[in-house]
Amino acid sequence: MYRILIILGLLVVLYLVLRSVVHEIWGKRGENQPLLSKNQMLQDPVCRVYVPRESAVAATIGGQTYYFCSKTCAETFQKQFSS
């Protein structure tokens, strides 16, 4: 009887350890690059309006990609970033 309880206890502990390891691996997989769908709304960092990703103006500034509602906002941000 005690053997069954010990085996069940060990199985529960093994399950909890494996679950936390899998959670660690899957949790870190997409940390650096979030998934962006075409219809996701992104906020313009200059005028703070939301635009769909598919129609946003993308600009890479300082090694990071930013999304803007227009070229004017992208140019304004570029000027602010370089000053």
Secondary structure, 3 states (H helix, E strand, C coil): CHHHHHHHHHHHHHHHHHHHHHHHHHHHHCCCCCCCCCCCEEECCCCCCEEEHHHCEEEEECCEEEEECCHHHHHHHHHHHHC
